[in-house]
Amino acid sequence: MTATHPARRRAARRLVPAALAVVVVVVAVGASPATPAGANGLTWSVRWSASTTSAGPNQVSAPPQLSGTASPPVAGDPNRVDYSVTSSGLPAACAVPAGAAALDRQAFRFTPAFACNGTYTVTVVARSGTGLLASASPALTAPLALADPGPAPGALSGAVDGRADRVAVSWPGDPDPDVVGYRVR
């Protein structure tokens, strides 16, 4: 019995390092998606199309369709690209809801629903995989300045008061929350 007892100890010693190695591998696989860029040399490539830059200024006169590409750090296509839009100094009625961009393989496109003129920051994050293999790109941002003069008022009506040498002109109000008045020339 004494000869088999040391052999059991050796076997037990061999099992402990093997079990630790499995735990270390599982922890390493679980930890890599938490660092989406730069981990182990694997990085996302997320870019705007040529008409939009991260530096800006991206000045537009109408809500633009934004597009770009998103390549995961391993072969394949992103599962989805989420976007969000923030603004500072604009009323709550001008808030733009977040959403998911349309995807065609690695190309994404979306049109934010800008309700007001002003400056916005648009952010996209691409995602790939599920569970332990899930990965997210670093945030890609672009500043956008919307200066849309809007349409001229419609349904104009007027009346002339010859005695008072006056002309009264009227039109329905604009529903946009950032229209504060009109200039009549």
Residue pairs with C-beta under 8 A, 6 or more apart in sequence:
29 132
29 133
30 132
32 39
32 40
32 42
32 135
33 129
33 132
33 133
33 134
33 135
33 136
36 43
36 44
36 73
36 135
36 136
36 137
36 138
37 43
37 44
37 137
37 138
42 73
42 74
43 73
44 70
44 71
44 72
44 73
44 126
44 135
44 137
44 138
45 69
45 70
45 71
46 68
46 69
46 70
46 71
46 124
46 126
46 137
46 138
46 140
47 68
47 69
47 140
48 54
48 66
48 67
48 68
48 140
48 142
49 66
49 67
49 68
49 69
51 58
51 64
52 58
52 64
52 66
52 67
52 68
52 142
53 142
54 140
54 141
54 142
56 142
56 143
56 144
56 145
57 143
57 145
58 64
58 142
58 143
58 144
58 145
59 144
59 145
59 147
60 144
60 145
60 146
60 147
60 148
61 146
61 147
61 148
61 149
62 146
62 148
63 111
63 112
63 113
63 114
63 146
63 148
64 111
64 144
65 109
65 110
65 111
66 83
66 109
66 110
66 111
66 112
66 122
66 142
67 107
67 108
67 109
67 110
68 107
68 108
68 124
68 140
69 106
69 107
69 108
70 78
70 81
70 106
70 108
70 124
70 126
70 137
71 78
71 106
72 78
72 126
72 128
72 129
72 135
72 137
73 135
74 128
76 128
77 103
77 105
77 106
77 128
78 103
78 106
78 108
78 126
78 127
78 128
78 137
79 127
79 128
79 129
79 130
80 100
80 101
80 103
80 126
80 127
81 100
81 101
81 103
81 108
81 110
81 124
81 125
81 126
81 127
82 98
82 99
82 100
82 101
82 124
82 125
82 127
83 98
83 99
83 100
83 101
83 110
83 112
83 122
83 123
83 124
83 125
84 98
84 122
84 123
85 96
85 98
85 112
85 114
85 120
85 121
85 122
85 123
86 120
86 121
86 123
87 94
87 95
87 96
87 118
87 119
87 120
87 121
88 119
89 118
89 119
90 116
90 118
90 178
91 116
91 177
91 178
93 115
93 116
93 177
94 114
94 115
94 116
94 118
94 177
94 178
95 115
96 112
96 113
96 114
96 115
96 120
97 113
99 110
100 110
101 108
101 109
101 110
101 124
102 108
102 109
102 110
108 124
108 126
112 120
112 122
112 144
114 120
114 144
114 146
114 148
115 176
115 177
115 178
116 146
116 176
116 177
116 178
117 146
117 147
117 148
117 178
118 145
118 146
118 178
119 143
119 144
119 145
119 146
120 143
120 144
120 145
120 146
121 141
121 142
121 143
121 144
122 141
122 142
122 143
122 144
123 139
123 140
123 141
124 139
124 140
124 141
125 136
125 137
125 138
125 139
125 140
126 136
126 137
127 134
127 135
127 136
127 137
128 134
128 135
128 136
129 135
150 174
150 176
150 179
153 171
153 172
153 174
153 182
154 171
154 172
155 171
155 172
156 169
156 170
156 171
157 169
157 170
157 171
158 167
158 168
158 169
158 170
159 167
159 168
160 166
160 167
161 167
161 168
169 184
173 179
